[in-house]
């Protein structure tokens, strides 16, 4: 079942699925990067739970195709349960335009799932001049969350879900070179952006205490998606790699389990500032929960995205 850890007993599974379905009925959820991989699987699961999903995607045509396929796959779902909107997290202007539309059209927002991500791409910059992985994975979602926060507060109890990665362990926050102008390693840059996701969750949780809005992060594990398209695998090794990936990697549906759990399960009502894997809370390295670093990163991120306080 999509919502539950694999070792839960079947009776508890059934109860939680019923409760989750009840909690998603009539609720509106935004999922970024929703047209493929974990994002697409997350959307399909929430639609099955009778939730309404706004698919926030860079490529609108691909998102509309994915929405049609999801509606067909989920059978009884209605077309009004899926809304496709264009969002390019590599453009702060696009983020602002998207949020303006949401605030104008949506009376409430129950869950924001910051799922989209760029993985180990060659050195490129966003429209605003930020290193692409840090710009999309952290800064784009940072501004998106900030602009939607008042709507989430008005819709409380509501939730924010941040998709990070266990690769955060290999990342470091170098405040002297956040834009990778002095040094760029694509794997390190990805790990740094995922560490930034966790520090963002830590600081946002502190700021949201008592607001009725919760924020939690997750690490989905190794999942078979197109996220690794920039990773070079020798041609002769590809057949073996593909075979191993089917045996060892999670499917997108399995990878989406924890996202859906954090978005819908009553088990996490009121839970704040935690990181989950396989629907269970995890212990993080100290560098991912360092309040001083989290606060400093927040302040610098505000300056980078043009938020004035």
N, C-alpha and C positions, 0 to 999 in steps of 0.2 A: 504494500500500500504506500502511496506517495508520501503520506504525512508522518510516518512513524519510523522510529529506529527499528532495526531488524530483530532485535532481541526482545521486543515488547510482546507480551502474551496476546493471544488473538481476541480475548474478550475486551481487554483494554483498548486494542486497536479499533474495534467496532465502536466502542463508546466515544473515543476521540474523533473518529471520522464523522460520526453523527453530530457531535458538538461543533467540529470545525465547519461542517456544511451549514449548520445553523448560523454560525458567526459570520460566514462570508455572504450569506444571502442579503442582497441590498447594499453591499459594500462596494466601494470603488477603490481600485488598486492601480497604481502606475508601476510598470516594469520597464526599465531601460534595457536596451539591447535585446528586445523581445522577439526578434524574428528568427533566431536560430539558437542552437545549443541549449544551455541551461535556461536561458531566458524564455525561449519558446516552450520548453517543457514546463516551466513555472506557470506560464500563461494558461496552458492547456489544463493543468491541475486545478488552478483557481476557477477557471470556467466550469469545470466539472463540479466544483463546490458551489456553483451558482453565483459566484462573484462576477463583478463587471470590471474588465481590465482595459486600461488605456496603454496600448503598445507604443512606447516612445522609441523610435528607431531612426537611424540616419538615412537609410534607404527606404523610402516610403513604398515603392513598388514591391520590393521584396517583403516588406511588412504586411502589405495588403494580401499578397499571395499566401503568406504564412497564416494570416487571420482566416482566410477562406478554408485552408486546409484544417486548421484547428476546429472550426465550426463543423466541418464535415466529420472529423474524427470523433468529436465529442457527442455527436448524435443529437441529443435533445436540446443543445444550447441554442439560444436565440441570437440573431445578428446584433441586437442592441447590447449584448454582453461584451462585445469587442469594439474598441475604438482605436483607430490608427492615427498617430500624430507624428510629424517629423521633428526629430531632435538630433542635432549633431553636437555631441559633447566636446568636440574639438573646436567649437565656436561659441564664445561667450554670448555673442549676439543671438545665436540660435537658441541657447539656453534661456535667455531673457524672453525671446519671442514665444517660445513654448510655454513658459510659465505665465506670461501675460494671457495667453489663450486659455490656459487651465483656470486661472483665477476669474476670468470673465465668464467661462462656460460651466464650471463645475461648482455646485453648491457645497460639496464636501469631498474630502480625500481621507480614506481610512488607512491606507497602507502605501508607502513609497518603497519600492525595492530597487536599490542602486546596484544593478546587475552588470551593466555593459562594461566591457574592458578591452584593452589592447594589450597583446602579449608579445614581448620580445621582438618588436619591429625594428628595422634599421633606423638610424637617427633621422628623425623628421620633427618638424615643429607644427604646432597647432596654428590656427588662423591668427591667434593672438601672440604667437612667438614662444609658446611653452614647449618644452620637450614633450613629445606626443604621449608617452605612457603616463607621465606625471600629470600632464594636462587633462587627459581624458579620464583616467582611472581615479584621480583624486580631485583636481581643481574643478572639472566640469560638474561632477557630482556634488562637490562642496557648494558651488553656487546654486545648483538646482535645488538642493535641500534647503538652503537659506531662503530662497525665494518662495518656496512652498510651505515654509514652517508655520506661518500664521494660519493658513488654511488647515493644516494638520492639527494645530492647537484648537481651532474652532470645531473640528470634527472629533475631538477626543471623547473616549479613549481611541487613540490611533497609534500606528506603528511605523517605524523606519527600519528597513533591513539592508545591511551593507554586505556585499559579497567580497570577501577578501581571499586570501590564499595562504596555505602553510608555507609558501615560499617567502613570506614576510621575514622569516627567520634569517634569511641571507641579506636582508636590506639594512641600510643605515640612513638616517636623516642627516645629510650634510647641509647645514643652513648656508654655507658659503658657496654651494654649487647645486642648488635645487634644480636648476635648468640644464644641468649636465653640459655646461659650456667648457668646463676645464677637462672633464673626463666623461666618456660614455661607454658603458658596457650594457648591452640590451637586456641581459639576464639580471644584472644588478639593478638596472633602472626599473624593471618590472617589480622586483622584490621590494624596492624602496616605495613604489606606488602602493603596494599592498600593505606595507607597514604604515604608510600614511592613512590608509583606510581605517586601520585599527586605532590609530591615535586620534583620528577624527571621531570615531565612535566613542572613544573614551571621554574626550572633551565635550562632545555633544550630549552624552548621557549626563554629565555633571550639570550642564546648562539647562537640561530638560526636567530636572527633578521637580516634582510637584505640578508639572504642566498637563499631565494626562497623556503625554506622548512618550513612547518608549523607543529606544534605538538599540539594536543588537546586531552583531556581525556574525559571519559564518565563513568557514573554509569548506568548500564542496568536495575536495579531494581531486584525484586525477580523473578527468572526464573526457570521453570521446566527443570533441567538438572541433570546429574549424578555428578555434582560438590559436592553435599552434601552427597556423599556416606560414608564419615567418621562420619557423624552426627548420633548419636544413637537415635533411636525412639523406645519406647517400642512396643513389638509385638502386643499387644492388641490395641494400638493407631494407628497403621499403616493404617488400612482401612479408619479411619476418616481423618488422615493426607493426604492420597492420594486423598480423595474426596475433601478436602478443597483446596489442591494444584491446582487441575484442575479448581476450581472456582475462586481462588484468585491470583494465580501466573501467570506470563506471559508465553506464549509459547516461544520456542527458536526463532521462527521467529519474534515475537514481541520484544524479548530481543535484537535481532540483529539490530533493526531499526536504532538506533543511531550510531552504528558502520558503517553501510552502508551509512548513511547520512553524517557522517564526512569524509568517504572515497571518496564520489562521488559528493555531492551536491555543486552547484555553490554558494549557500547561504553562505558557509564558506570559500570561496576563500580569502586568506590572513588573516583569523582569527587565532590568535596565543595565546597559553597558557591558553585557557578556559577549563571549564569542562561542559559537556552537560548531560542532562537526558531527555528522550522523545523528542529528537531533539531540545531542548531549552537550552540556557546557564543557568548555575546555580551559585548561590552564595555559596562559600566555607567557612568553618571555617578558622580563621586566621592561625591555625597551619598547614593548607594544602598549604598556600601561603607564609609562612614565608621565605623570601629570604635568611636570614642568615642560617637557618636550612637546606634549600634546597641546598645551596652552600656547606655546611659542609658535608652533606650526599653524595653529588656528589664526593667530594674529597676522602672520606673514601671508597666509592664504587669503585672508580678507583683503590685504593690500594688492595681492596679485590679481584677484578677480574684480577689483574695483569697488569693493563694499566699503562705504564710509560709515563710521559709527559715531 
